[in-house]
Amino acid sequence: MADITLSAGVRQNLLSLQSTADLMAQTQNRLATGKKVNTALDNPISYFTSQSLNNRASDLNALLDSISNATQTLNAANNGLTSLTKLVQSAQAIAQQALQSASTSAVVNGTVTGLTGASVITFSANTDTLTVNDGTTTATFTAAAGPGDTVTAIMAAINGTANLNITASLNTDGSLKLTNLVGGNIVIGGTASAGELAGLGLVAGTTTGAVNATRTSLATQFDDIRTQIDSLAADSSYNGVNLLNGDSLTVVFNETGTSTQSIAGVTFDASGLGVAAAANNFQTDISVNVALGDLTSALGSLRSQSVAFGSSLSVVQTRQDFTKAMVNTLQTGADNLVLADTNEEGANLLALQTRQSLSTTALSLSAQADQAVLRLFG
């Protein structure tokens, strides 16, 4: 095929049209995609920098899901602490109500005051015995050979008897005190004479004490609440993690895993809180007061842990907000490198269309010079 020869003027205007067409195609692509850098060929530095920033933003976005889960896990634990506090306070109310009901366990207060553990009680014979019975079990103290026996030794014989529900202690005035812990009678006997018993302020016979049905009912309610404490603590999980049932949680804050926070869980069932079952069916004030002491300690633990979880939640939420802001910063920076200014590109397209029109006209004028040769053959 023979080459076609164009005049210099036509060729120059043709090149101008081709250049304008290329620029229009580029401008239209930018308007269509919204980007001025679509491939590494457009601008390698901007393209790869933008890609790196977007990759980090994507990694941080993925971490936001786990951070959100950690936030909800802490919220679940906090909900559990709030409800556990209410249950413990209910148990407190029950125990306090038990104190308002009279303790009907048998209590024997000796009439001799000023006794101490070292006080010596003299028996006339070293084979004389003192027995204390709760209706089922008997404690027996046998006098020893020698000048006498101490009150400490007598109390030790009573308190050291297995399965005996009676305790021996000294009142503030020094008199001997025997208490049936579970309700019922105290029977004092043995071979000791009335005079020998009098040294301890005791009299042979039975001191009655019926079980207080009100206290027994309250003790049952108390134990029911303990069961609910166990259930509630076990139900305070989120996504398989229960910070109130011994589980722990580690929250990762950055894409390299170098920034983390470990949140230690606790075991806050009834045993973990130190809330024991109602001892002796709350028949004695001692048992009730011990329970109240346990409950006060449990409330302190709940409140202290609530502060600890609250502090952890504050850190997690702060890092969550920071991560969201960081993702936005990274994405904005990445977009600034590659996004096109649509207003500018629109103006460019309009200018190119005008230039194209002018170049077409110029090409037509250049061609007219060649067409003038045809007139010579007209």
C-alpha positions in Angstrom: 0.0 0.0 0.0 1.4 3.4 -1.0 2.1 5.9 1.8 -0.2 8.8 2.1 1.6 12.1 2.2 0.0 14.9 4.3 1.0 18.5 4.2 2.7 19.9 7.3 -0.3 22.0 8.2 -2.7 19.0 8.0 -0.4 16.7 10.0 0.1 19.3 12.7 -3.6 19.8 13.2 -4.1 16.0 13.1 -1.6 15.5 15.9 -3.4 18.2 17.9 -6.7 16.4 17.4 -5.2 13.1 18.5 -3.6 14.7 21.6 -6.9 16.3 22.5 -8.7 13.0 22.0 -6.3 11.3 24.4 -6.7 14.0 27.0 -10.5 13.8 26.7 -10.4 10.0 27.2 -8.2 10.4 30.3 -10.6 13.1 31.7 -13.7 11.1 31.0 -12.1 8.1 32.7 -11.3 10.2 35.8 -14.9 11.5 35.8 -16.3 7.9 35.5 -14.1 6.4 38.2 -13.8 9.5 40.4 -10.0 8.8 40.6 -7.1 10.6 39.0 -4.8 7.6 39.8 -6.4 4.3 38.8 -3.3 2.2 38.2 0.4 2.2 39.1 1.1 3.6 35.6 -0.8 6.8 36.4 1.4 7.7 39.4 3.4 4.9 41.1 4.2 6.7 44.3 0.6 7.9 44.9 -0.9 4.6 43.9 1.2 2.4 46.2 1.1 4.8 49.1 -2.7 5.0 48.8 -2.9 1.2 48.7 -0.7 0.9 51.8 -2.9 3.4 53.7 -6.1 1.6 52.6 -4.6 -1.8 53.7 -3.9 -0.5 57.2 -7.4 1.0 57.4 -8.8 -2.4 56.4 -6.8 -4.1 59.1 -7.9 -1.6 61.8 -11.5 -2.0 60.6 -11.3 -5.7 61.2 -10.0 -5.1 64.7 -13.0 -2.9 65.4 -15.3 -6.0 65.4 -13.2 -7.6 68.1 -13.0 -4.4 70.1 -16.8 -4.1 69.8 -17.2 -7.6 71.1 -14.9 -6.8 74.0 -17.1 -3.8 74.8 -20.2 -5.9 74.9 -18.5 -8.6 77.0 -17.6 -6.0 79.6 -21.2 -4.6 79.4 -22.5 -8.1 80.0 -20.2 -8.5 83.0 -21.3 -5.1 84.3 -25.0 -6.1 83.9 -24.2 -9.2 85.9 -22.5 -7.3 88.7 -25.5 -4.9 89.0 -27.9 -7.8 89.3 -25.6 -9.7 91.7 -25.5 -6.7 93.9 -29.3 -6.6 94.1 -29.4 -10.3 95.0 -26.8 -9.9 97.7 -28.8 -6.9 99.1 -31.9 -9.1 99.1 -30.0 -11.7 101.0 -28.9 -9.0 103.5 -32.5 -8.0 104.0 -33.5 -11.6 104.7 -30.7 -12.0 107.3 -31.6 -8.8 109.0 -35.2 -9.9 109.1 -34.1 -13.1 110.8 -32.4 -11.0 113.5 -35.8 -9.4 114.2 -37.2 -12.8 115.0 -36.3 -14.1 118.4 -33.7 -16.8 118.6 -35.4 -19.7 120.3 -32.3 -22.0 120.6 -31.7 -23.1 124.2 -29.1 -20.9 125.9 -27.8 -21.6 129.4 -26.1 -18.7 131.1 -24.0 -19.6 134.2 -24.7 -17.6 137.3 -21.0 -17.3 138.4 -19.4 -14.2 137.0 -15.8 -13.3 136.8 -14.7 -16.6 135.3 -11.7 -16.8 133.0 -10.3 -19.7 131.0 -7.7 -20.1 133.7 -10.2 -20.2 136.5 -9.9 -23.5 138.5 -13.0 -25.5 139.3 -12.6 -28.1 142.0 -14.5 -31.4 141.8 -14.7 -33.6 145.0 -13.6 -36.7 143.1 -11.5 -37.1 140.0 -14.1 -39.4 138.5 -17.0 -36.9 138.6 -18.4 -36.1 135.2 -20.2 -33.2 133.6 -22.4 -34.1 130.5 -24.0 -31.7 128.0 -26.5 -33.1 125.6 -28.2 -31.5 122.6 -30.8 -34.2 122.2 -28.7 -36.4 120.0 -25.0 -36.1 121.0 -23.4 -35.9 124.4 -20.2 -34.2 125.5 -18.6 -35.6 128.6 -16.0 -33.9 130.8 -14.4 -36.1 133.4 -12.6 -34.5 136.3 -8.9 -35.0 136.4 -6.8 -36.0 139.4 -5.2 -33.0 141.1 -6.3 -29.8 142.8 -8.8 -28.8 140.1 -9.7 -28.3 136.4 -9.7 -25.1 134.4 -12.7 -23.6 132.7 -10.7 -23.8 129.4 -10.5 -27.6 129.8 -14.2 -27.9 130.4 -15.1 -25.7 127.4 -12.6 -27.6 125.3 -14.3 -30.9 126.1 -17.7 -29.5 125.1 -16.5 -27.7 121.9 -14.3 -30.5 120.8 -17.1 -33.1 120.7 -17.9 -34.1 117.2 -21.5 -33.6 115.9 -22.4 -31.7 119.1 -24.5 -28.6 118.2 -23.7 -26.9 121.5 -20.9 -24.3 121.9 -19.4 -23.3 125.2 -18.1 -19.7 125.7 -17.7 -16.9 128.2 -20.0 -13.9 128.4 -18.6 -10.5 128.7 -19.1 -10.6 132.5 -17.1 -13.9 132.6 -20.0 -16.2 133.2 -20.2 -19.5 131.3 -22.6 -19.7 128.3 -23.9 -22.8 126.5 -25.7 -22.2 123.2 -27.6 -24.7 121.1 -26.7 -23.7 117.5 -29.6 -25.4 115.7 -32.5 -25.0 118.1 -33.6 -27.5 120.6 -32.8 -28.3 124.2 -29.6 -28.4 126.4 -29.5 -31.2 128.9 -27.0 -30.8 131.7 -26.2 -34.0 133.7 -23.5 -36.3 134.9 -22.3 -37.5 138.3 -21.1 -34.0 139.4 -23.0 -32.9 142.5 -25.1 -29.8 142.6 -22.4 -28.0 144.6 -19.8 -29.0 142.0 -22.0 -27.7 139.1 -22.6 -24.5 141.1 -18.9 -23.6 140.6 -19.7 -23.1 137.0 -23.1 -21.6 137.7 -24.9 -24.6 136.2 -27.8 -26.6 137.4 -28.6 -30.2 136.3 -31.7 -30.5 134.1 -33.1 -29.5 130.8 -33.3 -26.0 129.3 -35.8 -26.0 126.5 -35.5 -24.3 123.1 -37.8 -24.9 120.2 -36.8 -24.4 116.6 -37.9 -21.0 115.3 -40.0 -21.7 112.2 -39.7 -18.2 110.9 -35.9 -18.3 111.0 -35.9 -21.7 109.3 -38.1 -20.3 106.5 -35.8 -17.3 106.1 -32.8 -19.5 106.0 -34.5 -21.4 103.1 -35.1 -18.2 101.2 -31.5 -17.2 101.8 -30.2 -20.4 100.3 -32.5 -20.0 97.3 -30.9 -16.6 96.7 -27.5 -18.3 96.8 -28.7 -20.6 94.0 -29.8 -17.6 92.0 -26.4 -16.0 92.5 -24.8 -19.1 91.0 -27.2 -19.1 88.0 -26.8 -15.4 87.3 -23.1 -15.5 87.4 -23.1 -18.4 85.0 -25.5 -16.5 82.6 -23.4 -13.3 82.4 -21.5 -14.4 79.3 -21.2 -12.8 75.9 -20.0 -14.6 72.8 -18.7 -17.4 74.9 -16.7 -15.3 77.3 -17.9 -14.9 80.9 -15.8 -12.5 83.0 -17.9 -13.5 86.1 -17.2 -17.2 85.7 -13.4 -17.2 85.7 -12.8 -16.3 82.0 -10.3 -13.7 80.9 -10.2 -11.4 77.9 -7.4 -10.0 75.8 -8.3 -7.1 73.5 -6.0 -6.3 70.5 -5.8 -2.6 69.6 -3.4 -2.4 66.6 -2.8 -4.4 63.4 0.6 -5.7 64.7 -0.7 -7.0 67.9 1.7 -5.0 70.0 -0.9 -2.9 71.7 -3.3 -5.0 73.8 -5.2 -5.0 77.1 -5.7 -8.0 79.3 -8.9 -8.1 81.4 -8.8 -10.7 84.2 -12.1 -12.3 85.0 -13.4 -13.3 88.5 -15.5 -16.2 89.8 -18.5 -14.5 91.4 -20.8 -17.4 92.2 -21.9 -17.7 95.8 -18.7 -19.5 96.8 -16.5 -17.0 95.0 -18.2 -14.2 96.7 -17.8 -15.9 100.1 -21.5 -16.2 100.7 -22.0 -19.5 102.6 -25.3 -21.4 103.1 -27.4 -20.4 106.0 -25.7 -22.0 109.0 -27.8 -23.8 111.6 -31.0 -22.6 109.8 -30.3 -19.1 111.3 -31.5 -20.4 114.7 -28.8 -18.4 116.4 -27.8 -14.7 116.2 -24.2 -15.8 115.8 -25.0 -17.7 112.6 -27.0 -14.7 111.2 -24.3 -12.2 112.0 -21.7 -14.3 110.3 -23.9 -14.4 107.2 -24.3 -10.6 107.4 -20.5 -10.2 107.6 -20.1 -12.4 104.5 -22.7 -10.4 102.6 -21.0 -7.1 103.5 -17.7 -8.5 102.2 -19.4 -9.7 99.1 -20.9 -6.3 98.4 -17.4 -4.8 98.8 -16.0 -7.3 96.2 -18.8 -6.5 93.8 -18.3 -2.8 94.0 -14.6 -3.0 93.7 -14.8 -5.3 90.7 -17.4 -3.0 89.1 -14.9 -0.1 89.4 -12.2 -2.4 87.8 -14.4 -3.4 84.9 -15.6 0.2 84.5 -12.0 1.3 84.1 -11.3 -1.4 81.5 -14.4 -0.5 79.6 -13.4 3.1 79.5 -10.0 2.2 78.0 -11.6 -0.1 75.4 -14.1 2.5 74.4 -11.4 5.1 74.1 -9.4 2.9 71.9 -12.5 2.1 69.9 -13.1 5.8 69.2 -9.4 6.3 68.4 -9.4 3.4 66.0 -12.5 4.7 64.2 -10.8 8.1 63.9 -7.6 6.5 62.7 -9.4 4.5 60.0 -11.1 7.7 58.8 -7.7 9.5 58.7 -6.1 6.7 56.8 -8.9 6.5 54.3 -9.0 10.3 53.8 -5.3 10.3 53.2 -5.5 7.5 50.8 -8.3 9.2 48.9 -6.5 12.5 48.7 -3.7 10.8 46.8 -5.8 9.2 44.1 -9.2 10.9 44.0 -9.9 13.3 41.2 -11.4 16.8 41.6 -14.6 16.4 39.6 -15.1 20.1 39.3 -11.7 20.5 37.8 -12.1 17.5 35.5 -15.5 18.7 34.3 -13.9 22.1 33.5 -11.1 20.3 31.7 -13.5 18.2 29.6 -15.4 21.4 28.6 -12.1 23.0 27.6 -11.0 19.9 25.7 -14.3 19.8 23.8 -13.8 23.4 22.8 -10.2 22.7 21.8 -11.4 19.7 19.8 -13.9 21.8 18.0 -11.3 24.4 17.2 -8.7 21.8 16.0 -11.3 20.3 13.7 -12.0 23.7 12.2 -8.2 24.3 11.8 -7.8 20.9 10.2 -10.6 21.8 7.7 -8.9 25.0 6.9 -5.5 23.3 6.3 -7.2 20.8 4.0 -8.7 23.6 1.9 -5.2 24.6 0.8 -4.7 21.2 -0.7 -8.2 21.3 -2.3 -7.3 24.5 -4.1 -5.1 22.5 -6.5 -8.3 20.8 -7.8 -9.6 24.1 -9.1 -6.8 24.2 -11.6 -8.4 21.2 -13.3 -11.9 22.6 -13.2 
